[in-house]
Amino acid sequence: MAMKFEKVSEGKYQLDVQGYVCPHPQLYTKKALEKLQSGETLELLFDNPSSGESISAMCDSQGDDILEQAQDAGKTMRWTIRKH
Amino acid sequence: MTDGVVCTTEGVGAATSRANTWRASAVVGAFLLLSIWTYALDARYLYFSAYLWFGFIYGASLQYGRFCMASAIRDLFAVGVPRMAVGIMIAVVLFSLVSAAVTVAGKSTFHASPIGLYSVVGGAIFGFGMVFTGGCATGSLYKTGEGSVSALLVVISLSFAQALFVDVGGLLDALVPASWTASAAAKSMPAELTVTKGWYDQFLAGYIWDLKSVTAGDALGLASPAAKAFIGNSLVNAILPAIVILAVIYVRWYRKGWLRKNKGAAPGPAREVAGWWSMVTASKRTAIAGLVLGVAAGLQMWVMQTLQQKFGISNAGELLTAMGNTQGLSLQETVFDPGYFYVTTQEAQGAAWVLAQLGMDLRDNIFFGMENGIPSPLANPVLWMSFSVIGGSMVMALLANEFKLKMPTREIAVWAIGGGILMGIGSRIGMGCNIGAFFATVTNGDPSGWLFALGMTAGGYGGVKFFNWWIERKMAKETPLGF
């Protein structure tokens, strides 16, 4: 599955890195967040549990807010992050 | 910031959890059955089971704490996240203290490695490769337990790369310095090893064996065994460097973010200590895993030494000989048996055994022929540990509902195999991986482990730079939003 980064609506973006393992999800997330303006949100889809720890710590360090963390039955994690 | 975060788990019901509980129980049951069955066959299989159950603890801890040395270096440089580097330093401190106690009790199985530039070179190649694979040697084992086929590809490529790398000659022989060849030839070695052919044999016999090894306790000239172990080996070689590294990480990567969240804190040493402590305890899972790994790794040495004394052996090769299983032993009738947490060599043996079944004989070199042997997986106690790292991780992943069989894309597979080959080459040049050449060494007073860490960090930094370039290039081409 190829990586997807697209604008969903005004101020809302989606990054889909399902199928990717470390370090791809955290690196793509970092670069996607760099693309966003302050206050815009990123919906992040990934399925590599280890990356979640790094992404959470990275958001904490940079001051970005993780608004929602959900996981579906297929083990896909769907996080919503608001850029600081 | 994660305060006020909404966490939901959609569709992950009790039925799934129950199914995973059964699956996890089945994995534990299989390991238990193996231990009981082999013990019933021959009580000496207890030695194998000791490796197996420590591996199980390592695998469970690694998965619980997402404990991976690749991410320690990579995430620090790539995304500025220090949690894993912190967890590893916690493990280093605890392992060194338990090791010191085990050493004073006369139960240590540790042998210091020679000190030389090879550690830096091997560490750099290993560190560069592990950025691309997504996991270090142990990280790839535990991620295999989570169902990652790309991690399994890393394990396989790392194993076969090692097995072939120690046996190749040809063009590589031309790169061997004449002094190595002369020094190797001057040693009285069995003719079947042909030590002046094959670059790795000359690297070992003509270079590595001529280097000196020493522990910090001995180098400082401390007289009493307790002072050597606790002050020299633990405090000087492990705890103080770990504290310095934690301080550097705090100042460089953590302090700024912490101060932003704690604007009301009064400036001064108390604020810095509070910030430093916040960093150490930021990821409780990682800290707990580091604690368990550190203590278990120290205890394993005590248990293995106790079992060696019980069976009257100093190497598992003697045990296998007594059990009537001499196939695959080295010329010295030994097999690889470090007696502590170690990864990579046993996997190279596993790959060499597979190649032997296909008709390729790799015993004409020092690494397999004289030192480690090529026992079958069933007769390789250390390989039992590697399998059980995968098993322990699988159990934890199932219980946490995180197990998922994940096939890699072609791109991920290429990264996994390419990185795994580099890790295999680096681990043979560095005489171990992040565990054997770093974690187990620095914690036992051996300064060579810091040289490996230095190389691994430099290689990891280079790997991150390369990977960043690659991703930016890829994104600029493939996404309409660009990066």
Interface residues (C-beta under 8 A of the other chain):
Chain A: M1 A2 M3 K4 F5 E6 K7 Y13 G19 Y20 V21 C22 P23 H24 Q26 L27 Y28 K30 K31 A32 E34 K35 D47 N48 P49 S50 E53 S54 S56 A57 M58 C59 D60 S61 Q62 G63 D64 D65 I66 L67 E68 Q69 A70 Q71 D72 A73 G74 K75
Chain B: M1 T2 V5 V6 C7 T8 T9 E10 G11 V12 G13 T16 R66 C68 A70 S71 R74 D75 A78 V79 G80 V81 P82 R83 M84 V131 G134 G135 K143 E146 S148 S150 A151 W253 Y254 G257 R260 K261 A282 S283 R285 T286 A397 N401 E402 K404 K406 P408 T409 I412 F467 N468 I471 E472 M475 E478 T479 P480 L481 G482 F483
